[in-house]
């Protein structure tokens, strides 16, 4: 039996080594979504809806502020909402606006 050397890798070894770079992003996203929904199914409909909506709002507002370079008035225009409404949403979700569109969690670690 001959041992594999770096210059004599089998086709199976090459395939295994390349697998992480060939992962289908849609498949990975689907797996993530299924795992998320499985965790939500254990909750009441109301609680699941509230958690899902909060997660969506947080992600949406973070991306929105990135697009607007941290300018809340510009972000409000992009989202077609009143600037005051956007400020209230940010406060409710515990987000604060920092320079260049980044948001951070305004809650302290003991509140999470």
Rosetta silent file (secondary structure, phi, psi, omega in degrees, C-alpha in Angstrom):
SEQUENCE: XXXXXXXXXXXXXXXXXXXXXXXXXXXXXXXXXXXXXXXXXXXXXXXXXXXXXXXXXXXXXXXXXXXXXXXXXXXXXXXXXXXXXXXXXXXXXXXXXXXXXXXXXXXXXXXX
SCORE:     score description
SCORE:     0.000 S_00000001
   1 L     0.000  132.456 -175.918    0.000    0.000    0.000 S_00000001
   2 L   -99.051  134.204  178.294    1.398    3.351   -1.012 S_00000001
   3 L   -79.761  145.005  177.008    1.046    6.418    1.262 S_00000001
   4 L   -74.044  135.360  174.878   -0.335    9.629   -0.170 S_00000001
   5 L  -113.382  164.389 -178.061    2.197   12.383   -0.518 S_00000001
   6 L   -51.064  -31.264 -178.510    1.399   16.048   -1.185 S_00000001
   7 L   -91.863    0.970 -178.896    1.909   15.492   -4.914 S_00000001
   8 L  -128.475   53.563  178.987   -0.177   12.282   -4.977 S_00000001
   9 L   -80.420  141.042  178.627   -3.542   13.252   -3.502 S_00000001
  10 L   -74.738  161.157  178.603   -6.501   11.144   -4.433 S_00000001
  11 H   -60.477  -35.543  178.903   -9.491   12.644   -6.230 S_00000001
  12 H   -65.043  -44.077  179.320  -11.582   12.118   -3.078 S_00000001
  13 H   -63.202  -41.099  178.663   -9.153   14.084   -0.924 S_00000001
  14 H   -63.644  -43.730  179.616   -9.099   16.931   -3.427 S_00000001
  15 H   -61.208  -45.093 -179.551  -12.887   16.963   -3.542 S_00000001
  16 H   -64.020  -41.754 -179.116  -13.167   17.050    0.254 S_00000001
  17 H   -66.661  -29.878 -178.101  -10.617   19.831    0.527 S_00000001
  18 H   -88.770  -13.838 -174.866  -12.449   21.963   -2.033 S_00000001
  19 H   -52.674  -47.281 -178.120  -15.938   21.407   -0.642 S_00000001
  20 H   -57.875  -32.475 -179.646  -16.030   24.464    1.684 S_00000001
  21 H   -81.202  -11.968 -178.207  -15.326   26.812   -1.207 S_00000001
  22 H  -107.684   17.828  179.840  -18.000   25.205   -3.350 S_00000001
  23 L   -69.049  134.150  179.059  -20.872   25.503   -0.843 S_00000001
  24 L   -76.568  116.896 -178.427  -24.053   26.746   -2.423 S_00000001
  25 H   -59.390  -34.925  178.860  -25.009   30.005   -0.629 S_00000001
  26 H   -66.004  -38.303  178.172  -28.708   29.386   -1.287 S_00000001
  27 H   -65.320  -43.213  178.502  -28.474   25.959    0.339 S_00000001
  28 H   -62.777  -43.658  178.645  -26.696   27.444    3.362 S_00000001
  29 H   -62.395  -42.112  178.698  -29.319   30.203    3.620 S_00000001
  30 H   -62.442  -42.545  177.689  -32.116   27.652    3.405 S_00000001
  31 H   -62.146  -41.461  178.878  -30.555   25.590    6.193 S_00000001
  32 H   -63.008  -44.698  179.960  -30.249   28.719    8.338 S_00000001
  33 H   -63.836  -41.582  178.419  -33.875   29.664    7.705 S_00000001
  34 H   -62.025  -42.682  178.826  -35.092   26.161    8.549 S_00000001
  35 H   -63.753  -40.729  178.318  -33.146   26.194   11.819 S_00000001
  36 H   -61.838  -48.292 -178.543  -34.577   29.606   12.660 S_00000001
  37 H   -67.079  -35.170  177.349  -38.133   28.509   11.996 S_00000001
  38 H   -60.019  -39.694  178.642  -37.682   25.265   13.923 S_00000001
  39 H   -69.609  -31.374  179.759  -36.759   27.310   16.989 S_00000001
  40 H   -73.727  -29.554 -178.143  -39.779   29.565   16.455 S_00000001
  41 L   -63.955  -19.588  179.571  -42.222   26.656   16.222 S_00000001
  42 L   -78.322  -12.344 -176.857  -41.635   25.941   19.904 S_00000001
  43 L   -97.687  168.154  172.073  -43.081   29.352   20.811 S_00000001
  44 L   -69.073  160.385  179.813  -46.608   30.672   20.753 S_00000001
  45 H   -57.541  -43.763 -178.621  -47.635   32.329   17.503 S_00000001
  46 H   -61.123  -48.947 -178.732  -47.575   35.759   19.140 S_00000001
  47 H   -64.849  -41.823  179.031  -44.063   35.311   20.608 S_00000001
  48 H   -62.215  -44.066  179.698  -42.700   33.834   17.376 S_00000001
  49 H   -62.840  -43.861 -179.111  -44.152   36.721   15.356 S_00000001
  50 H   -63.358  -43.141 -179.672  -42.727   39.323   17.750 S_00000001
  51 H   -66.959  -42.596 -179.907  -39.234   37.783   17.673 S_00000001
  52 H   -65.577  -42.939  179.026  -39.210   37.406   13.912 S_00000001
  53 H   -64.812  -42.535  179.165  -40.450   40.950   13.364 S_00000001
  54 H   -63.319  -41.555  179.003  -37.890   42.395   15.797 S_00000001
  55 H   -63.945  -42.344  178.165  -35.077   40.482   14.073 S_00000001
  56 H   -63.658  -47.746 -178.300  -36.251   41.726   10.665 S_00000001
  57 H   -60.181  -43.414  179.655  -36.594   45.335   11.844 S_00000001
  58 H   -60.734  -50.607 -179.411  -33.138   45.290   13.423 S_00000001
  59 H   -62.718  -42.779 -179.481  -31.473   43.889   10.287 S_00000001
  60 H   -61.288  -48.179 -177.859  -33.461   46.217    8.016 S_00000001
  61 H   -66.862  -37.189  177.382  -32.576   49.330   10.016 S_00000001
  62 H   -61.426  -45.979  179.655  -28.903   48.395   10.244 S_00000001
  63 H   -68.044  -38.966  179.786  -28.664   48.013    6.446 S_00000001
  64 H   -60.613  -45.999  179.826  -30.775   51.117    5.872 S_00000001
  65 H   -67.748  -31.979  174.628  -28.472   53.247    8.004 S_00000001
  66 H   -62.976  -44.301  179.587  -25.440   51.811    6.228 S_00000001
  67 H   -62.485  -33.682 -177.380  -26.960   52.875    2.901 S_00000001
  68 L   -93.362    9.655  179.962  -27.621   56.358    4.307 S_00000001
  69 L    53.376   37.933  176.356  -24.117   56.622    5.833 S_00000001
  70 L    81.397    1.447 -179.768  -25.597   57.061    9.313 S_00000001
  71 L   -85.566  109.054 -175.156  -27.840   59.963    8.317 S_00000001
  72 H   -65.817  -38.498  178.968  -31.180   59.260   10.005 S_00000001
  73 H   -63.006  -42.692  178.035  -33.080   61.823    7.924 S_00000001
  74 H   -66.608  -39.521  178.315  -31.766   60.264    4.700 S_00000001
  75 H   -62.953  -40.978  178.974  -32.544   56.775    6.026 S_00000001
  76 H   -62.466  -40.891  177.303  -36.094   57.864    6.835 S_00000001
  77 H   -63.391  -43.677  178.979  -36.520   59.138    3.267 S_00000001
  78 H   -60.734  -37.882 -177.981  -35.187   55.849    1.849 S_00000001
  79 H   -86.869   -6.142 -178.335  -37.625   53.872    4.016 S_00000001
  80 L    58.884   45.653  174.623  -40.476   56.299    3.316 S_00000001
  81 L  -131.353  160.507  176.929  -41.137   56.870    7.034 S_00000001
  82 L   -67.154  143.947 -179.373  -41.102   59.939    9.235 S_00000001
  83 H   -59.103  -39.134  178.308  -37.748   60.690   10.856 S_00000001
  84 H   -62.596  -39.019  177.220  -39.357   60.650   14.314 S_00000001
  85 H   -62.287  -42.767  179.775  -40.787   57.196   13.619 S_00000001
  86 H   -64.359  -42.153  177.124  -37.347   55.959   12.655 S_00000001
  87 H   -60.706  -42.681  178.819  -35.811   57.388   15.839 S_00000001
  88 H   -63.759  -40.019  177.815  -38.485   55.662   17.949 S_00000001
  89 H   -62.966  -43.858  178.814  -37.863   52.355   16.191 S_00000001
  90 H   -60.619  -43.481 -179.969  -34.125   52.653   16.797 S_00000001
  91 H   -64.856  -44.047 -178.972  -34.719   53.414   20.464 S_00000001
  92 H   -61.444  -36.860 -179.398  -37.200   50.532   20.873 S_00000001
  93 L   -85.855   -2.116  178.893  -34.717   48.097   19.352 S_00000001
  94 L    73.781   26.465  179.630  -31.871   49.448   21.475 S_00000001
  95 E  -102.238  143.217  172.833  -29.875   50.667   18.483 S_00000001
  96 E  -127.241  148.709 -175.859  -27.902   53.873   18.370 S_00000001
  97 E   -87.229  133.345  174.791  -26.450   55.521   15.315 S_00000001
  98 L  -118.149  175.254 -178.825  -22.714   55.910   15.019 S_00000001
  99 H   -59.910  149.680  175.785  -20.618   57.539   12.335 S_00000001
 100 H    62.334   30.593  171.025  -20.607   56.177    8.782 S_00000001
 101 H    82.751    0.411  178.831  -23.870   54.285    9.080 S_00000001
 102 L   -79.414  145.448  174.612  -22.828   51.761   11.675 S_00000001
 103 E  -116.613  153.944  175.411  -25.271   50.932   14.396 S_00000001
 104 E  -134.532  161.361  179.566  -24.517   49.493   17.760 S_00000001
 105 E   -80.694  116.606 -176.280  -26.579   47.887   20.440 S_00000001
 106 L   -78.407  -14.863 -179.748  -27.281   50.572   23.020 S_00000001
 107 L   -73.992  146.135  175.295  -28.344   48.025   25.617 S_00000001
 108 L   -76.866  163.480 -174.175  -25.747   46.961   28.137 S_00000001
 109 H   -64.020  -24.592  179.863  -24.685   43.332   28.180 S_00000001
 110 H   -78.559  -12.311  178.915  -26.732   42.553   31.302 S_00000001
 111 H   -89.985  -11.303 -175.756  -29.961   43.562   29.524 S_00000001
 112 L   -77.407    0.000    0.000  -29.511   41.093   26.627 S_00000001
